[in-house]
Amino acid sequence: MKALRPAILKLLPILLLSACSMPDLLVSTAPHKIKLKDGREVLCDGEPQLQEKTGYYRYRTPDKRDGVIRADEVAGIIGTGA
């Protein structure tokens, strides 16, 4: 056990740093389109997240800006799979 301790102490910082550099695997970063009831389409990076408390979808635009759209204006959300 004592021989294993130095190896663990050397590997631990490497593992922690590599875990921090990984993208969040739970959030989809594939492009999506939000189709609005009036016919417009909004492009976004990743899947929009519905904030049930406020009734808005939050999303990130391709130019890395945050945006919101009222949920009752949304006709559908389509993943483009690109």
N, CA, C and O atoms as a Maestro MAE file, in Angstrom:
{
 s_m_m2io_version
 :::
 2.0.0
}

f_m_ct {
 s_m_title
 :::
 protein
 m_atom[328] {
  # First column is atom index #
  i_m_mmod_type
  r_m_x_coord
  r_m_y_coord
  r_m_z_coord
  i_m_residue_number
  s_m_chain_name
  s_m_pdb_residue_name
  s_m_pdb_atom_name
  i_m_atomic_number
  :::
  1 25 0.819 -1.195 0.000 1 A "MET " " N  " 7
  2 3 0.000 0.000 0.000 1 A "MET " " CA " 6
  3 2 0.867 1.264 0.000 1 A "MET " " C  " 6
  4 15 0.544 2.243 -0.673 1 A "MET " " O  " 8
  5 25 1.965 1.237 0.757 2 A "LYS " " N  " 7
  6 3 2.830 2.411 0.825 2 A "LYS " " CA " 6
  7 2 3.506 2.681 -0.517 2 A "LYS " " C  " 6
  8 15 3.772 3.836 -0.850 2 A "LYS " " O  " 8
  9 25 3.784 1.645 -1.282 3 A "ALA " " N  " 7
  10 3 4.411 1.815 -2.591 3 A "ALA " " CA " 6
  11 2 3.438 2.406 -3.600 3 A "ALA " " C  " 6
  12 15 3.852 3.047 -4.565 3 A "ALA " " O  " 8
  13 25 2.164 2.195 -3.381 4 A "LEU " " N  " 7
  14 3 1.131 2.689 -4.300 4 A "LEU " " CA " 6
  15 2 0.816 4.171 -4.077 4 A "LEU " " C  " 6
  16 15 0.386 4.868 -4.996 4 A "LEU " " O  " 8
  17 25 1.032 4.638 -2.861 5 A "ARG " " N  " 7
  18 3 0.683 6.022 -2.507 5 A "ARG " " CA " 6
  19 2 1.401 7.068 -3.373 5 A "ARG " " C  " 6
  20 15 0.736 7.988 -3.848 5 A "ARG " " O  " 8
  21 25 2.721 6.979 -3.606 6 A "PRO " " N  " 7
  22 3 3.388 7.985 -4.450 6 A "PRO " " CA " 6
  23 2 2.852 8.006 -5.889 6 A "PRO " " C  " 6
  24 15 2.750 9.068 -6.502 6 A "PRO " " O  " 8
  25 25 2.516 6.841 -6.413 7 A "ALA " " N  " 7
  26 3 1.977 6.791 -7.768 7 A "ALA " " CA " 6
  27 2 0.615 7.469 -7.831 7 A "ALA " " C  " 6
  28 15 0.326 8.193 -8.783 7 A "ALA " " O  " 8
  29 25 -0.207 7.245 -6.842 8 A "ILE " " N  " 7
  30 3 -1.535 7.877 -6.793 8 A "ILE " " CA " 6
  31 2 -1.391 9.385 -6.664 8 A "ILE " " C  " 6
  32 15 -2.101 10.137 -7.332 8 A "ILE " " O  " 8
  33 25 -0.482 9.827 -5.814 9 A "LEU " " N  " 7
  34 3 -0.289 11.264 -5.616 9 A "LEU " " CA " 6
  35 2 0.234 11.949 -6.881 9 A "LEU " " C  " 6
  36 15 -0.037 13.129 -7.100 9 A "LEU " " O  " 8
  37 25 0.977 11.221 -7.710 10 A "LYS " " N  " 7
  38 3 1.467 11.788 -8.963 10 A "LYS " " CA " 6
  39 2 0.372 11.829 -10.026 10 A "LYS " " C  " 6
  40 15 0.324 12.763 -10.827 10 A "LYS " " O  " 8
  41 25 -0.496 10.840 -10.041 11 A "LEU " " N  " 7
  42 3 -1.546 10.765 -11.055 11 A "LEU " " CA " 6
  43 2 -2.760 11.627 -10.740 11 A "LEU " " C  " 6
  44 15 -3.460 12.064 -11.653 11 A "LEU " " O  " 8
  45 25 -3.018 11.875 -9.467 12 A "LEU " " N  " 7
  46 3 -4.207 12.616 -9.067 12 A "LEU " " CA " 6
  47 2 -4.302 14.003 -9.713 12 A "LEU " " C  " 6
  48 15 -5.364 14.333 -10.241 12 A "LEU " " O  " 8
  49 25 -3.255 14.828 -9.701 13 A "PRO " " N  " 7
  50 3 -3.365 16.146 -10.355 13 A "PRO " " CA " 6
  51 2 -3.624 16.046 -11.858 13 A "PRO " " C  " 6
  52 15 -4.355 16.861 -12.421 13 A "PRO " " O  " 8
  53 25 -3.032 15.060 -12.497 14 A "ILE " " N  " 7
  54 3 -3.235 14.883 -13.936 14 A "ILE " " CA " 6
  55 2 -4.689 14.530 -14.218 14 A "ILE " " C  " 6
  56 15 -5.297 15.075 -15.140 14 A "ILE " " O  " 8
  57 25 -5.241 13.627 -13.433 15 A "LEU " " N  " 7
  58 3 -6.645 13.243 -13.614 15 A "LEU " " CA " 6
  59 2 -7.593 14.408 -13.347 15 A "LEU " " C  " 6
  60 15 -8.572 14.594 -14.071 15 A "LEU " " O  " 8
  61 25 -7.307 15.184 -12.321 16 A "LEU " " N  " 7
  62 3 -8.169 16.330 -12.009 16 A "LEU " " CA " 6
  63 2 -8.130 17.384 -13.115 16 A "LEU " " C  " 6
  64 15 -9.165 17.936 -13.488 16 A "LEU " " O  " 8
  65 25 -6.938 17.660 -13.633 17 A "LEU " " N  " 7
  66 3 -6.822 18.650 -14.700 17 A "LEU " " CA " 6
  67 2 -7.491 18.177 -15.986 17 A "LEU " " C  " 6
  68 15 -8.123 18.970 -16.684 17 A "LEU " " O  " 8
  69 25 -7.358 16.909 -16.298 18 A "SER " " N  " 7
  70 3 -7.992 16.408 -17.516 18 A "SER " " CA " 6
  71 2 -9.512 16.395 -17.377 18 A "SER " " C  " 6
  72 15 -10.214 16.622 -18.362 18 A "SER " " O  " 8
  73 25 -10.029 16.138 -16.197 19 A "ALA " " N  " 7
  74 3 -11.476 16.158 -15.988 19 A "ALA " " CA " 6
  75 2 -12.019 17.570 -16.144 19 A "ALA " " C  " 6
  76 15 -13.129 17.753 -16.644 19 A "ALA " " O  " 8
  77 25 -11.258 18.562 -15.728 20 A "CYS " " N  " 7
  78 3 -11.712 19.953 -15.852 20 A "CYS " " CA " 6
  79 2 -11.733 20.417 -17.300 20 A "CYS " " C  " 6
  80 15 -12.507 21.307 -17.652 20 A "CYS " " O  " 8
  81 25 -10.904 19.835 -18.133 21 A "SER " " N  " 7
  82 3 -10.829 20.280 -19.516 21 A "SER " " CA " 6
  83 2 -11.847 19.589 -20.415 21 A "SER " " C  " 6
  84 15 -12.004 19.984 -21.571 21 A "SER " " O  " 8
  85 25 -12.542 18.568 -19.916 22 A "MET " " N  " 7
  86 3 -13.533 17.860 -20.724 22 A "MET " " CA " 6
  87 2 -14.811 18.683 -20.826 22 A "MET " " C  " 6
  88 15 -15.199 19.339 -19.859 22 A "MET " " O  " 8
  89 25 -15.474 18.660 -21.991 23 A "PRO " " N  " 7
  90 3 -16.749 19.368 -22.099 23 A "PRO " " CA " 6
  91 2 -17.806 18.655 -21.272 23 A "PRO " " C  " 6
  92 15 -17.684 17.468 -20.969 23 A "PRO " " O  " 8
  93 25 -18.830 19.390 -20.918 24 A "ASP " " N  " 7
  94 3 -19.924 18.810 -20.149 24 A "ASP " " CA " 6
  95 2 -20.637 17.783 -21.010 24 A "ASP " " C  " 6
  96 15 -21.231 18.135 -22.029 24 A "ASP " " O  " 8
  97 25 -20.588 16.539 -20.622 25 A "LEU " " N  " 7
  98 3 -21.139 15.466 -21.440 25 A "LEU " " CA " 6
  99 2 -22.659 15.390 -21.348 25 A "LEU " " C  " 6
  100 15 -23.285 14.717 -22.167 25 A "LEU " " O  " 8
  101 25 -23.260 16.053 -20.385 26 A "LEU " " N  " 7
  102 3 -24.702 15.982 -20.231 26 A "LEU " " CA " 6
  103 2 -25.441 17.001 -21.087 26 A "LEU " " C  " 6
  104 15 -26.643 16.861 -21.312 26 A "LEU " " O  " 8
  105 25 -24.747 18.011 -21.560 27 A "VAL " " N  " 7
  106 3 -25.373 19.067 -22.349 27 A "VAL " " CA " 6
  107 2 -25.024 18.871 -23.812 27 A "VAL " " C  " 6
  108 15 -23.852 18.788 -24.180 27 A "VAL " " O  " 8
  109 25 -26.040 18.800 -24.631 28 A "SER " " N  " 7
  110 3 -25.816 18.621 -26.058 28 A "SER " " CA " 6
  111 2 -25.272 19.909 -26.657 28 A "SER " " C  " 6
  112 15 -25.809 20.988 -26.404 28 A "SER " " O  " 8
  113 25 -24.204 19.805 -27.454 29 A "THR " " N  " 7
  114 3 -23.649 20.979 -28.101 29 A "THR " " CA " 6
  115 2 -23.903 20.954 -29.602 29 A "THR " " C  " 6
  116 15 -23.367 21.785 -30.336 29 A "THR " " O  " 8
  117 25 -24.717 20.008 -30.064 30 A "ALA " " N  " 7
  118 3 -25.056 19.945 -31.482 30 A "ALA " " CA " 6
  119 2 -25.979 21.111 -31.819 30 A "ALA " " C  " 6
  120 15 -26.795 21.505 -30.986 30 A "ALA " " O  " 8
  121 25 -25.868 21.667 -33.018 31 A "PRO " " N  " 7
  122 3 -26.738 22.776 -33.411 31 A "PRO " " CA " 6
  123 2 -28.219 22.366 -33.412 31 A "PRO " " C  " 6
  124 15 -28.565 21.236 -33.756 31 A "PRO " " O  " 8
  125 25 -29.058 23.285 -33.030 32 A "HIS " " N  " 7
  126 3 -30.506 23.088 -33.024 32 A "HIS " " CA " 6
  127 2 -31.172 24.295 -33.670 32 A "HIS " " C  " 6
  128 15 -30.592 25.377 -33.765 32 A "HIS " " O  " 8
  129 25 -32.415 24.076 -34.112 33 A "LYS " " N  " 7
  130 3 -33.249 25.170 -34.608 33 A "LYS " " CA " 6
  131 2 -34.490 25.242 -33.742 33 A "LYS " " C  " 6
  132 15 -35.121 24.227 -33.448 33 A "LYS " " O  " 8
  133 25 -34.829 26.457 -33.339 34 A "ILE " " N  " 7
  134 3 -36.085 26.684 -32.647 34 A "ILE " " CA " 6
  135 2 -37.048 27.234 -33.687 34 A "ILE " " C  " 6
  136 15 -36.824 28.315 -34.232 34 A "ILE " " O  " 8
  137 25 -38.116 26.500 -33.967 35 A "LYS " " N  " 7
  138 3 -39.129 26.971 -34.919 35 A "LYS " " CA " 6
  139 2 -40.213 27.692 -34.128 35 A "LYS " " C  " 6
  140 15 -40.785 27.153 -33.179 35 A "LYS " " O  " 8
  141 25 -40.477 28.926 -34.548 36 A "LEU " " N  " 7
  142 3 -41.493 29.720 -33.874 36 A "LEU " " CA " 6
  143 2 -42.824 29.597 -34.595 36 A "LEU " " C  " 6
  144 15 -42.871 29.244 -35.773 36 A "LEU " " O  " 8
  145 25 -43.895 29.887 -33.889 37 A "LYS " " N  " 7
  146 3 -45.239 29.766 -34.450 37 A "LYS " " CA " 6
  147 2 -45.475 30.727 -35.605 37 A "LYS " " C  " 6
  148 15 -46.319 30.465 -36.462 37 A "LYS " " O  " 8
  149 25 -44.739 31.844 -35.642 38 A "ASP " " N  " 7
  150 3 -44.913 32.813 -36.729 38 A "ASP " " CA " 6
  151 2 -44.075 32.467 -37.963 38 A "ASP " " C  " 6
  152 15 -44.050 33.229 -38.929 38 A "ASP " " O  " 8
  153 25 -43.378 31.299 -37.933 39 A "GLY " " N  " 7
  154 3 -42.622 30.851 -39.096 39 A "GLY " " CA " 6
  155 2 -41.136 31.128 -39.038 39 A "GLY " " C  " 6
  156 15 -40.384 30.581 -39.846 39 A "GLY " " O  " 8
  157 25 -40.695 31.941 -38.129 40 A "ARG " " N  " 7
  158 3 -39.261 32.226 -38.013 40 A "ARG " " CA " 6
  159 2 -38.521 31.037 -37.422 40 A "ARG " " C  " 6
  160 15 -39.112 30.200 -36.739 40 A "ARG " " O  " 8
  161 25 -37.234 30.971 -37.689 41 A "GLU " " N  " 7
  162 3 -36.357 29.954 -37.124 41 A "GLU " " CA " 6
  163 2 -35.178 30.634 -36.454 41 A "GLU " " C  " 6
  164 15 -34.617 31.595 -36.982 41 A "GLU " " O  " 8
  165 25 -34.812 30.130 -35.295 42 A "VAL " " N  " 7
  166 3 -33.687 30.669 -34.548 42 A "VAL " " CA " 6
  167 2 -32.662 29.559 -34.402 42 A "VAL " " C  " 6
  168 15 -32.976 28.485 -33.889 42 A "VAL " " O  " 8
  169 25 -31.423 29.813 -34.854 43 A "LEU " " N  " 7
  170 3 -30.343 28.847 -34.712 43 A "LEU " " CA " 6
  171 2 -29.720 28.970 -33.332 43 A "LEU " " C  " 6
  172 15 -29.567 30.071 -32.802 43 A "LEU " " O  " 8
  173 25 -29.362 27.832 -32.757 44 A "CYS " " N  " 7
  174 3 -28.691 27.877 -31.463 44 A "CYS " " CA " 6
  175 2 -27.702 26.726 -31.345 44 A "CYS " " C  " 6
  176 15 -27.863 25.681 -31.975 44 A "CYS " " O  " 8
  177 25 -26.679 26.939 -30.528 45 A "ASP " " N  " 7
  178 3 -25.697 25.899 -30.215 45 A "ASP " " CA " 6
  179 2 -26.230 25.113 -29.029 45 A "ASP " " C  " 6
  180 15 -26.513 25.683 -27.976 45 A "ASP " " O  " 8
  181 25 -26.365 23.818 -29.197 46 A "GLY " " N  " 7
  182 3 -26.880 22.990 -28.115 46 A "GLY " " CA " 6
  183 2 -28.391 23.054 -28.043 46 A "GLY " " C  " 6
  184 15 -29.033 23.868 -28.708 46 A "GLY " " O  " 8
  185 25 -28.935 22.190 -27.232 47 A "GLU " " N  " 7
  186 3 -30.381 22.120 -27.087 47 A "GLU " " CA " 6
  187 2 -30.864 23.203 -26.131 47 A "GLU " " C  " 6
  188 15 -30.304 23.350 -25.044 47 A "GLU " " O  " 8
  189 25 -31.892 23.968 -26.510 48 A "PRO " " N  " 7
  190 3 -32.445 24.978 -25.609 48 A "PRO " " CA " 6
  191 2 -33.006 24.327 -24.350 48 A "PRO " " C  " 6
  192 15 -33.540 23.219 -24.406 48 A "PRO " " O  " 8
  193 25 -32.888 24.997 -23.240 49 A "GLN " " N  " 7
  194 3 -33.363 24.477 -21.959 49 A "GLN " " CA " 6
  195 2 -34.585 25.258 -21.509 49 A "GLN " " C  " 6
  196 15 -34.550 26.484 -21.409 49 A "GLN " " O  " 8
  197 25 -35.672 24.530 -21.238 50 A "LEU " " N  " 7
  198 3 -36.897 25.174 -20.758 50 A "LEU " " CA " 6
  199 2 -36.758 25.488 -19.282 50 A "LEU " " C  " 6
  200 15 -36.461 24.610 -18.471 50 A "LEU " " O  " 8
  201 25 -36.973 26.737 -18.948 51 A "GLN " " N  " 7
  202 3 -36.994 27.174 -17.556 51 A "GLN " " CA " 6
  203 2 -38.468 27.193 -17.132 51 A "GLN " " C  " 6
  204 15 -39.176 28.172 -17.367 51 A "GLN " " O  " 8
  205 25 -38.914 26.113 -16.514 52 A "GLU " " N  " 7
  206 3 -40.332 25.976 -16.195 52 A "GLU " " CA " 6
  207 2 -40.834 27.068 -15.267 52 A "GLU " " C  " 6
  208 15 -41.997 27.463 -15.338 52 A "GLU " " O  " 8
  209 25 -39.977 27.546 -14.415 53 A "LYS " " N  " 7
  210 3 -40.367 28.584 -13.454 53 A "LYS " " CA " 6
  211 2 -40.769 29.889 -14.163 53 A "LYS " " C  " 6
  212 15 -41.704 30.571 -13.744 53 A "LYS " " O  " 8
  213 25 -40.051 30.220 -15.237 54 A "THR " " N  " 7
  214 3 -40.300 31.481 -15.932 54 A "THR " " CA " 6
  215 2 -41.115 31.311 -17.207 54 A "THR " " C  " 6
  216 15 -41.724 32.267 -17.688 54 A "THR " " O  " 8
  217 25 -41.130 30.091 -17.762 55 A "GLY " " N  " 7
  218 3 -41.850 29.855 -19.013 55 A "GLY " " CA " 6
  219 2 -41.071 30.288 -20.245 55 A "GLY " " C  " 6
  220 15 -41.666 30.553 -21.290 55 A "GLY " " O  " 8
  221 25 -39.758 30.363 -20.139 56 A "TYR " " N  " 7
  222 3 -38.898 30.755 -21.250 56 A "TYR " " CA " 6
  223 2 -37.922 29.648 -21.585 56 A "TYR " " C  " 6
  224 15 -37.514 28.884 -20.710 56 A "TYR " " O  " 8
  225 25 -37.544 29.560 -22.863 57 A "TYR " " N  " 7
  226 3 -36.441 28.707 -23.287 57 A "TYR " " CA " 6
  227 2 -35.182 29.548 -23.279 57 A "TYR " " C  " 6
  228 15 -35.173 30.657 -23.813 57 A "TYR " " O  " 8
  229 25 -34.121 29.037 -22.681 58 A "ARG " " N  " 7
  230 3 -32.818 29.694 -22.707 58 A "ARG " " CA " 6
  231 2 -31.963 28.951 -23.710 58 A "ARG " " C  " 6
  232 15 -32.004 27.722 -23.777 58 A "ARG " " O  " 8
  233 25 -31.186 29.689 -24.493 59 A "TYR " " N  " 7
  234 3 -30.336 29.076 -25.508 59 A "TYR " " CA " 6
  235 2 -29.110 29.937 -25.734 59 A "TYR " " C  " 6
  236 15 -29.039 31.078 -25.278 59 A "TYR " " O  " 8
  237 25 -28.142 29.371 -26.449 60 A "ARG " " N  " 7
  238 3 -26.918 30.095 -26.809 60 A "ARG " " CA " 6
  239 2 -26.859 30.175 -28.325 60 A "ARG " " C  " 6
  240 15 -27.031 29.170 -29.015 60 A "ARG " " O  " 8
  241 25 -26.617 31.372 -28.840 61 A "THR " " N  " 7
  242 3 -26.551 31.587 -30.283 61 A "THR " " CA " 6
  243 2 -25.214 31.091 -30.824 61 A "THR " " C  " 6
  244 15 -24.274 30.895 -30.054 61 A "THR " " O  " 8
  245 25 -25.116 30.883 -32.148 62 A "PRO " " N  " 7
  246 3 -23.832 30.455 -32.731 62 A "PRO " " CA " 6
  247 2 -22.684 31.428 -32.463 62 A "PRO " " C  " 6
  248 15 -21.521 31.025 -32.468 62 A "PRO " " O  " 8
  249 25 -23.004 32.719 -32.226 63 A "ASP " " N  " 7
  250 3 -21.936 33.676 -31.908 63 A "ASP " " CA " 6
  251 2 -21.738 33.844 -30.395 63 A "ASP " " C  " 6
  252 15 -21.234 34.866 -29.929 63 A "ASP " " O  " 8
  253 25 -22.152 32.808 -29.638 64 A "LYS " " N  " 7
  254 3 -21.892 32.677 -28.198 64 A "LYS " " CA " 6
  255 2 -22.591 33.722 -27.340 64 A "LYS " " C  " 6
  256 15 -22.059 34.133 -26.308 64 A "LYS " " O  " 8
  257 25 -23.771 34.154 -27.754 65 A "ARG " " N  " 7
  258 3 -24.578 35.047 -26.926 65 A "ARG " " CA " 6
  259 2 -25.728 34.253 -26.338 65 A "ARG " " C  " 6
  260 15 -26.181 33.276 -26.935 65 A "ARG " " O  " 8
  261 25 -26.202 34.663 -25.175 66 A "ASP " " N  " 7
  262 3 -27.346 34.007 -24.548 66 A "ASP " " CA " 6
  263 2 -28.633 34.647 -25.043 66 A "ASP " " C  " 6
  264 15 -28.684 35.849 -25.304 66 A "ASP " " O  " 8
  265 25 -29.675 33.824 -25.167 67 A "GLY " " N  " 7
  266 3 -30.961 34.325 -25.603 67 A "GLY " " CA " 6
  267 2 -32.093 33.612 -24.891 67 A "GLY " " C  " 6
  268 15 -31.906 32.531 -24.332 67 A "GLY " " O  " 8
  269 25 -33.270 34.224 -24.915 68 A "VAL " " N  " 7
  270 3 -34.470 33.625 -24.336 68 A "VAL " " CA " 6
  271 2 -35.632 33.825 -25.292 68 A "VAL " " C  " 6
  272 15 -35.705 34.826 -26.005 68 A "VAL " " O  " 8
  273 25 -36.541 32.854 -25.295 69 A "ILE " " N  " 7
  274 3 -37.762 32.921 -26.098 69 A "ILE " " CA " 6
  275 2 -38.885 32.364 -25.241 69 A "ILE " " C  " 6
  276 15 -38.720 31.342 -24.575 69 A "ILE " " O  " 8
  277 25 -40.025 33.038 -25.260 70 A "ARG " " N  " 7
  278 3 -41.179 32.552 -24.503 70 A "ARG " " CA " 6
  279 2 -41.602 31.191 -25.032 70 A "ARG " " C  " 6
  280 15 -41.667 30.986 -26.244 70 A "ARG " " O  " 8
  281 25 -41.884 30.275 -24.142 71 A "ALA " " N  " 7
  282 3 -42.229 28.907 -24.524 71 A "ALA " " CA " 6
  283 2 -43.507 28.846 -25.354 71 A "ALA " " C  " 6
  284 15 -43.639 27.973 -26.211 71 A "ALA " " O  " 8
  285 25 -44.442 29.749 -25.118 72 A "ASP " " N  " 7
  286 3 -45.694 29.700 -25.887 72 A "ASP " " CA " 6
  287 2 -45.538 30.216 -27.314 72 A "ASP " " C  " 6
  288 15 -46.478 30.118 -28.103 72 A "ASP " " O  " 8
  289 25 -44.385 30.760 -27.663 73 A "GLU " " N  " 7
  290 3 -44.098 31.175 -29.035 73 A "GLU " " CA " 6
  291 2 -43.424 30.069 -29.848 73 A "GLU " " C  " 6
  292 15 -43.296 30.188 -31.067 73 A "GLU " " O  " 8
  293 25 -42.989 28.988 -29.176 74 A "VAL " " N  " 7
  294 3 -42.214 27.923 -29.826 74 A "VAL " " CA " 6
  295 2 -43.158 26.866 -30.411 74 A "VAL " " C  " 6
  296 15 -44.009 26.316 -29.711 74 A "VAL " " O  " 8
  297 25 -42.987 26.596 -31.713 75 A "ALA " " N  " 7
  298 3 -43.748 25.530 -32.370 75 A "ALA " " CA " 6
  299 2 -43.013 24.202 -32.256 75 A "ALA " " C  " 6
  300 15 -43.649 23.150 -32.194 75 A "ALA " " O  " 8
  301 25 -41.678 24.234 -32.228 76 A "GLY " " N  " 7
  302 3 -40.907 23.009 -32.095 76 A "GLY " " CA " 6
  303 2 -39.423 23.288 -32.062 76 A "GLY " " C  " 6
  304 15 -38.965 24.380 -32.400 76 A "GLY " " O  " 8
  305 25 -38.678 22.269 -31.643 77 A "ILE " " N  " 7
  306 3 -37.224 22.350 -31.581 77 A "ILE " " CA " 6
  307 2 -36.669 21.166 -32.350 77 A "ILE " " C  " 6
  308 15 -37.046 20.018 -32.113 77 A "ILE " " O  " 8
  309 25 -35.764 21.462 -33.278 78 A "ILE " " N  " 7
  310 3 -35.221 20.428 -34.164 78 A "ILE " " CA " 6
  311 2 -33.709 20.403 -34.012 78 A "ILE " " C  " 6
  312 15 -33.051 21.439 -34.116 78 A "ILE " " O  " 8
  313 25 -33.160 19.219 -33.765 79 A "GLY " " N  " 7
  314 3 -31.716 19.040 -33.769 79 A "GLY " " CA " 6
  315 2 -31.248 18.885 -35.203 79 A "GLY " " C  " 6
  316 15 -31.788 18.063 -35.943 79 A "GLY " " O  " 8
  317 25 -30.246 19.665 -35.609 80 A "THR " " N  " 7
  318 3 -29.796 19.615 -36.996 80 A "THR " " CA " 6
  319 2 -28.779 18.515 -37.215 80 A "THR " " C  " 6
  320 15 -28.519 18.148 -38.361 80 A "THR " " O  " 8
  321 25 -28.193 17.976 -36.155 81 A "GLY " " N  " 7
  322 3 -27.269 16.858 -36.269 81 A "GLY " " CA " 6
  323 2 -25.983 17.156 -37.007 81 A "GLY " " C  " 6
  324 15 -25.330 16.231 -37.489 81 A "GLY " " O  " 8
  325 25 -25.602 18.401 -37.110 82 A "ALA " " N  " 7
  326 3 -24.369 18.756 -37.819 82 A "ALA " " CA " 6
  327 2 -23.165 18.596 -36.936 82 A "ALA " " C  " 6
  328 15 -22.042 18.852 -37.370 82 A "ALA " " O  " 8
  :::
 }
 m_bond[327] {
  # First column is bond index #
  i_m_from
  i_m_to
  i_m_order
  :::
  1 1 2 1
  2 2 3 1
  3 3 4 2
  4 3 5 1
  5 5 6 1
  6 6 7 1
  7 7 8 2
  8 7 9 1
  9 9 10 1
  10 10 11 1
  11 11 12 2
  12 11 13 1
  13 13 14 1
  14 14 15 1
  15 15 16 2
  16 15 17 1
  17 17 18 1
  18 18 19 1
  19 19 20 2
  20 19 21 1
  21 21 22 1
  22 22 23 1
  23 23 24 2
  24 23 25 1
  25 25 26 1
  26 26 27 1
  27 27 28 2
  28 27 29 1
  29 29 30 1
  30 30 31 1
  31 31 32 2
  32 31 33 1
  33 33 34 1
  34 34 35 1
  35 35 36 2
  36 35 37 1
  37 37 38 1
  38 38 39 1
  39 39 40 2
  40 39 41 1
  41 41 42 1
  42 42 43 1
  43 43 44 2
  44 43 45 1
  45 45 46 1
  46 46 47 1
  47 47 48 2
  48 47 49 1
  49 49 50 1
  50 50 51 1
  51 51 52 2
  52 51 53 1
  53 53 54 1
  54 54 55 1
  55 55 56 2
  56 55 57 1
  57 57 58 1
  58 58 59 1
  59 59 60 2
  60 59 61 1
  61 61 62 1
  62 62 63 1
  63 63 64 2
  64 63 65 1
  65 65 66 1
  66 66 67 1
  67 67 68 2
  68 67 69 1
  69 69 70 1
  70 70 71 1
  71 71 72 2
  72 71 73 1
  73 73 74 1
  74 74 75 1
  75 75 76 2
  76 75 77 1
  77 77 78 1
  78 78 79 1
  79 79 80 2
  80 79 81 1
  81 81 82 1
  82 82 83 1
  83 83 84 2
  84 83 85 1
  85 85 86 1
  86 86 87 1
  87 87 88 2
  88 87 89 1
  89 89 90 1
  90 90 91 1
  91 91 92 2
  92 91 93 1
  93 93 94 1
  94 94 95 1
  95 95 96 2
  96 95 97 1
  97 97 98 1
  98 98 99 1
  99 99 100 2
  100 99 101 1
  101 101 102 1
  102 102 103 1
  103 103 104 2
  104 103 105 1
  105 105 106 1
  106 106 107 1
  107 107 108 2
  108 107 109 1
  109 109 110 1
  110 110 111 1
  111 111 112 2
  112 111 113 1
  113 113 114 1
  114 114 115 1
  115 115 116 2
  116 115 117 1
  117 117 118 1
  118 118 119 1
  119 119 120 2
  120 119 121 1
  121 121 122 1
  122 122 123 1
  123 123 124 2
  124 123 125 1
  125 125 126 1
  126 126 127 1
  127 127 128 2
  128 127 129 1
  129 129 130 1
  130 130 131 1
  131 131 132 2
  132 131 133 1
  133 133 134 1
  134 134 135 1
  135 135 136 2
  136 135 137 1
  137 137 138 1
  138 138 139 1
  139 139 140 2
  140 139 141 1
  141 141 142 1
  142 142 143 1
  143 143 144 2
  144 143 145 1
  145 145 146 1
  146 146 147 1
  147 147 148 2
  148 147 149 1
  149 149 150 1
  150 150 151 1
  151 151 152 2
  152 151 153 1
  153 153 154 1
  154 154 155 1
  155 155 156 2
  156 155 157 1
  157 157 158 1
  158 158 159 1
  159 159 160 2
  160 159 161 1
  161 161 162 1
  162 162 163 1
  163 163 164 2
  164 163 165 1
  165 165 166 1
  166 166 167 1
  167 167 168 2
  168 167 169 1
  169 169 170 1
  170 170 171 1
  171 171 172 2
  172 171 173 1
  173 173 174 1
  174 174 175 1
  175 175 176 2
  176 175 177 1
  177 177 178 1
  178 178 179 1
  179 179 180 2
  180 179 181 1
  181 181 182 1
  182 182 183 1
  183 183 184 2
  184 183 185 1
  185 185 186 1
  186 186 187 1
  187 187 188 2
  188 187 189 1
  189 189 190 1
  190 190 191 1
  191 191 192 2
  192 191 193 1
  193 193 194 1
  194 194 195 1
  195 195 196 2
  196 195 197 1
  197 197 198 1
  198 198 199 1
  199 199 200 2
  200 199 201 1
  201 201 202 1
  202 202 203 1
  203 203 204 2
  204 203 205 1
  205 205 206 1
  206 206 207 1
  207 207 208 2
  208 207 209 1
  209 209 210 1
  210 210 211 1
  211 211 212 2
  212 211 213 1
  213 213 214 1
  214 214 215 1
  215 215 216 2
  216 215 217 1
  217 217 218 1
  218 218 219 1
  219 219 220 2
  220 219 221 1
  221 221 222 1
  222 222 223 1
  223 223 224 2
  224 223 225 1
  225 225 226 1
  226 226 227 1
  227 227 228 2
  228 227 229 1
  229 229 230 1
  230 230 231 1
  231 231 232 2
  232 231 233 1
  233 233 234 1
  234 234 235 1
  235 235 236 2
  236 235 237 1
  237 237 238 1
  238 238 239 1
  239 239 240 2
  240 239 241 1
  241 241 242 1
  242 242 243 1
  243 243 244 2
  244 243 245 1
  245 245 246 1
  246 246 247 1
  247 247 248 2
  248 247 249 1
  249 249 250 1
  250 250 251 1
  251 251 252 2
  252 251 253 1
  253 253 254 1
  254 254 255 1
  255 255 256 2
  256 255 257 1
  257 257 258 1
  258 258 259 1
  259 259 260 2
  260 259 261 1
  261 261 262 1
  262 262 263 1
  263 263 264 2
  264 263 265 1
  265 265 266 1
  266 266 267 1
  267 267 268 2
  268 267 269 1
  269 269 270 1
  270 270 271 1
  271 271 272 2
  272 271 273 1
  273 273 274 1
  274 274 275 1
  275 275 276 2
  276 275 277 1
  277 277 278 1
  278 278 279 1
  279 279 280 2
  280 279 281 1
  281 281 282 1
  282 282 283 1
  283 283 284 2
  284 283 285 1
  285 285 286 1
  286 286 287 1
  287 287 288 2
  288 287 289 1
  289 289 290 1
  290 290 291 1
  291 291 292 2
  292 291 293 1
  293 293 294 1
  294 294 295 1
  295 295 296 2
  296 295 297 1
  297 297 298 1
  298 298 299 1
  299 299 300 2
  300 299 301 1
  301 301 302 1
  302 302 303 1
  303 303 304 2
  304 303 305 1
  305 305 306 1
  306 306 307 1
  307 307 308 2
  308 307 309 1
  309 309 310 1
  310 310 311 1
  311 311 312 2
  312 311 313 1
  313 313 314 1
  314 314 315 1
  315 315 316 2
  316 315 317 1
  317 317 318 1
  318 318 319 1
  319 319 320 2
  320 319 321 1
  321 321 322 1
  322 322 323 1
  323 323 324 2
  324 323 325 1
  325 325 326 1
  326 326 327 1
  327 327 328 2
  :::
 }
}
